[in-house]
Amino acid sequence: MAAKTDHLTPLRATRQLRRIRTFYAAAALLWAVAATWTAWTHPGSRQMWVSVGLLAVFVALLGTVALWLRGLRASAGHRPAHHAAPRRASAPRHASA
């Protein structure tokens, strides 16, 4: 018998991946601005290449999270919208004499 909270794991994972996707998008934007600014002021410097490297890291992380979310969304597509079964009151059983 499956645990009662099995359906919560993909929901939690999706919620957490959406949060981290926002963080990675903000970090990629920050490093894009930093790389552009550094390339403008000090082209070819070590600081520019560090900024470009960190930009590549956060873009790769953002892409990975996007792929994971797409996979979770695809696997959740065959699940019903409501995870809980409807409650049905069972008729009381009486012993007949």
Long-range contacts (C-beta under 8 A, 24 or more apart in sequence): 7-79, 7-83, 10-72, 10-75, 10-76, 13-72, 14-69, 14-72, 14-73, 14-76, 17-65, 17-68, 17-69, 17-72, 18-69, 20-65, 21-62, 21-65, 21-66, 21-69, 24-58, 24-61, 24-62, 24-65, 25-62, 27-58, 28-55, 28-58, 28-59, 28-62, 31-55, 31-58
